[in-house]
């Protein structure tokens, strides 16, 4: 099933023409409305009207997460804040989050791409959609929610947590589609078994899972345990949120909704554009959004694009499941975590930078984060009471910056391995790639 | 009357304690009092040695977290109520004890006491004619 067959199966030549027209208009709009981009256009000698085709994308400047931070909160918006009807934000390094804004038209675009996503996972008007992504500043919950309402499904805005109640309502309301992180889907499956509920007493038929990396093994496990079709979806708030790309029922790559978001693959070191089929960093250019249309936004996700027509009939380019990151970002329980954020928390407690190590693991299908901190110099008190208070404070501050629980372990100096004088900061035991 | 105590942060791993005692033994440093406070993950080793500064340097060089803390060495009679009297004095002055450990030898017992208000505790205890060990005395015990 396709929500927008006209676009999703469009002849590629025609699609390129559409993208080119939209890109040209966008560049002109950014020139006049966003000083950040105008400065760079002028530096590179680009005038409004110069960019006429997607082939010229490579002449345009890149945008990074740092640019969003430097222009916090609304500096990159291309419309007056009065025209923005919604803000979302993600956690930041020094308390400053990454802010994204939407006009009414942007929300319509978002609903449209999410409607395509849910339809390609087999959802329709008669379905009951259980949304267990977090609602709030995180884009997951509301993103899926609006798409689900657009297709006319019955939406249950559960948000995260309270697993027993999730199961109860899923069973009572006869939910047919589950939307959450893949690790939470597995967690639900296990909680179901523990509560003595059989999967046959549920009406689930499919799930749309994203916001964190997952493997084919996890997919098979979810599909077997919940007896559903597990569909991979992809998105990031800087581009729009969930709804940037989605698998179809054939599960052979995620179709990028490139009439709105033009993907490129670049070499993360040289920033050269790479041809289809080569691994590199995924970059998106928004060509229809109003509030925050970013040019060549560097996702830091590594993947491959495949332009062959899919067996489902869609002509939209497909991206592989993400193969890794070109930076040190971790995704823990769906939350983006940079080691530098933890470092900032630790720096606030001590004059000198303590050595630390992040150990990420998956226990009972839930991500767990353990933070080892070397107790040295100022941090060391000979009273247990004070050391325990220190531990709690670190834990609390990590939670308030990142919004996730971490268990803190105090260790002796030099416990954490140094390689070439530089400490290893992260051990990820999840083996997701 | 202030006594220098050595505090060392140790993870609960086998062999850690031995490393400390070995280092002190090879430098001919004597331990006169000793206590371990432990939690699930780590412990704090506290001890009175005859050359605290030298021991601190030695253990720091081995990469350990070491700190010198000031404590009091209180002498009480080894009999019922001996410790109680001293603690009552501190409590009536609202001096709280962070931690303490003790060892008894025949008719006398020595209690090592750590409090935030070391000087105040010394003054109060002396006022009540309690016997306190000098640093030089305890290091030679």
Contacts between the chains, C-beta under 8 A, distances in Angstrom:
chain1	res1	chain2	res2	distance
A	375	B	9	5.0
A	375	B	42	7.7
A	375	B	65	5.2
A	376	B	65	5.5
A	377	B	65	7.6
A	380	B	7	7.8
A	380	B	9	5.4
A	380	B	65	4.4
A	380	B	67	5.7
A	381	B	67	7.8
A	382	B	5	7.9
A	382	B	7	3.2
A	382	B	44	5.5
A	382	B	46	6.4
A	382	B	67	5.6
A	382	B	69	5.1
A	382	B	114	7.7
A	383	B	44	7.8
A	383	B	98	5.4
A	383	B	99	6.9
A	383	B	114	7.8
A	384	B	37	5.3
A	384	B	39	6.1
A	384	B	44	6.5
A	385	B	98	7.5
A	387	B	39	7.8
A	387	B	42	7.6
A	387	B	44	7.6
A	388	B	39	7.2
A	409	B	41	5.5
A	410	B	9	7.7
A	410	B	41	6.5
A	410	B	42	5.6
A	411	B	11	5.7
A	411	B	41	7.9
A	411	B	42	7.5
A	412	B	9	6.1
A	412	B	10	6.8
A	412	B	11	5.0
A	412	B	16	7.9
A	412	B	42	7.8
A	412	B	63	7.6
A	412	B	64	6.7
A	412	B	65	6.5
A	413	B	63	5.4
A	413	B	64	6.9
A	413	B	65	5.6
A	414	B	63	4.5
A	415	B	11	7.0
